[in-house]
Amino acid sequence: MNSKALGRNLFFVLCVTLVAALLGCSKSAPVIHAGPPPTGPTVLKLLGPVGSRIALTVDLNQPMETTIPGQREPMKQNLSLTQKYNASVLSESPDGSRVVEVEIAGTKVSMKGGQQGGLEFDTTDKSAENFPTGAAARKLVGAKVQIYLDASNEVQKVEGTDELKKLIGPTTKNDPTGMLTDLTSEDTFRNIMQSNKSLPQTPVQPGDTWPIHRETRSHTMGAMVTDHTYTFKGWERRNDHNVAHLEFDGTVTSKAGEDLRISGMPATMKGGKSSGESWFDLEEGMFVEVDLTQDMTITLTLPKQAGTMAGQPITVSLNQFITVKAERTR
């Protein structure tokens, strides 16, 4: 089993919706000057006027233990990853449809343990070009994808992913784990634009709760579902702005009726727990930070190619600790 591929598959499908929560892609609105926090129900509305730009940083730490038939001790692996994006609103049509551009700004990876040993590179360091995956990742820095949204912020089409594939080059050599392929897939960018999925549809005030159901899809795994209950904990002050502090708690599962596959093997998920906190800047109209913890156990079934071990289970226990921060740069 390719343990590196398993680790990166789980990261991209579970983490990418956090980036979505930070992107402001609703219609532009007048600037709200920060005064005292609201005293009654308030609309938490995403704002993203044409020309605005947001810098996003995703930090992940993912320890994982894999129990394999015939091995006395579980195989331990730890993935640390930092991914940076720039997101800009390019245009808005009279009907409310918009074009958003997402730029890959940098990647830093440290993967230790597992059957294939370590993987480590930082695209800000020229030494990353000393091996194929790092060199391909450096070529992606500055690459851009255009995403076309309708008035409801639903993705209509994604342009530019074919050019990203060309930058990666031959995957067997430059991307054997599939990490860069997942990073640049159309599914990934579609998931990124689920920008309004964690805000309530009605005005809220401290103490209010609301449910959020979200689906994400990866071409390498299939569909995953998260169900959270959000609670408005209260108003805080950050950078002289009013910031809504939200907490959320719930589950993460595979989508009912669809097969979950990881590294080409059929899989089932149990005990998927997901919880965290987020901070929404009322004046900026955007989430400025999201902290997420996820715990789950996944059982994979070995394929026929495994010979006498075919059909036996592999059990993967993992924890994810993810922080996403955003800053409007213009």
C-alpha positions, 0 to 999 in steps of 0.5 A, spaced: 500 500 500 502 506 498 502 510 505 503 517 502 498 516 497 493 514 503 495 520 507 494 526 501 488 523 499 485 524 506 488 531 507 485 534 500 478 531 500 477 533 508 481 539 508 479 543 502 472 545 504 475 550 510 478 554 504 471 555 501 469 558 508 474 563 507 472 566 500 468 572 500 464 571 493 457 574 494 455 581 492 459 587 494 456 592 499 458 598 502 463 598 507 461 598 514 465 602 519 467 598 526 463 601 532 460 597 538 458 590 536 451 589 534 446 588 540 440 584 536 440 579 530 445 580 525 446 578 518 453 574 517 454 576 510 460 574 505 462 581 501 467 580 495 467 586 491 470 586 484 478 587 485 478 585 492 483 579 493 484 575 499 491 571 501 489 564 504 494 560 508 492 552 510 496 549 515 495 541 517 498 536 522 496 529 520 498 523 525 496 517 522 497 509 524 495 504 519 494 496 522 496 492 516 495 484 516 501 480 518 505 486 521 506 486 529 506 494 530 502 499 526 505 503 521 506 510 523 506 516 519 505 524 520 504 529 515 505 536 515 503 541 510 502 548 508 498 551 502 497 558 500 493 561 495 491 568 493 483 569 491 481 575 487 474 577 484 475 579 477 468 581 474 461 581 476 455 581 471 449 585 472 445 578 473 450 577 479 454 571 476 462 572 477 469 570 475 473 568 481 481 567 480 485 562 485 492 563 484 497 557 487 502 561 492 506 556 495 506 549 498 510 546 504 510 539 505 513 534 510 511 527 510 515 522 515 514 515 516 510 510 512 513 504 507 516 509 502 520 513 507 520 521 508 517 526 503 519 534 504 520 540 500 518 547 500 517 551 494 520 557 497 526 554 497 530 553 490 533 546 493 526 543 492 528 542 485 533 537 487 527 532 486 522 531 481 516 532 486 519 539 489 521 541 482 514 540 479 511 544 485 515 550 484 512 550 477 505 551 480 507 557 484 503 563 480 499 558 476 492 561 476 485 558 475 478 561 473 472 559 476 465 561 474 459 562 479 452 564 478 448 568 482 447 563 487 455 562 488 454 555 484 460 553 480 458 553 472 465 551 470 473 551 471 478 553 467 485 552 467 486 546 470 489 543 464 494 548 464 496 545 471 497 538 469 502 540 463 506 544 469 506 538 473 508 533 467 509 526 467 505 524 474 509 517 474 516 521 475 514 528 478 508 526 482 508 518 484 504 520 490 498 524 486 499 529 491 500 535 486 494 532 481 489 532 487 491 539 489 490 541 481 484 537 480 477 541 478 474 537 483 479 541 488 477 548 485 470 546 485 470 544 493 474 551 494 468 555 492 463 552 496 463 559 499 457 560 503 456 553 506 457 555 513 453 561 514 446 561 517 440 564 512 437 568 517 440 574 522 443 571 528 445 573 535 450 570 540 446 563 543 443 561 536 445 555 533 444 552 526 445 546 522 450 545 516 450 540 511 456 540 506 458 535 500 465 535 497 468 530 492 475 528 490 476 524 483 481 519 487 476 518 493 469 519 492 464 523 495 465 525 503 459 528 507 460 533 513 454 535 518 455 540 523 451 544 528 454 551 529 453 555 535 454 563 535 458 564 542 459 571 542 462 578 539 470 579 539 474 584 537 480 583 532 484 589 528 478 594 531 473 590 527 467 586 530 468 578 529 463 573 530 466 567 534 463 561 532 463 553 534 461 547 530 461 540 532 459 534 528 460 528 523 464 526 517 462 520 513 462 517 506 456 519 502 451 514 503 450 510 496 457 511 493 463 507 494 469 510 498 475 508 495 482 510 497 488 508 493 484 504 489 481 500 495 474 500 497 473 503 504 468 504 510 469 509 515 467 509 522 467 514 528 468 520 524 468 526 528 469 533 526 469 540 531 472 546 531 472 554 531 471 560 526 471 567 527 467 571 522 469 579 521 463 583 520 466 589 517 470 585 512 465 580 510 469 574 511 472 568 515 479 570 518 480 564 521 478 557 522 480 551 526 478 544 525 479 537 529 477 531 525 478 524 528 476 517 524 477 510 523 477 507 516 477 500 514 480 498 507 479 492 503 486 489 500 484 488 492 486 481 488 493 484 487 494 482 494 494 475 493 493 471 499 492 477 503 486 479 498 480 481 502 483 482 508 482 489 512 487 495 513 485 499 519 487 507 519 486 511 525 488 518 524 487 525 527 487 532 523 489 538 526 487 544 521 488 552 521 486 556 515 487 564 516 485 569 511 487 576 510 484 581 505 490 584 501 486 589 497 
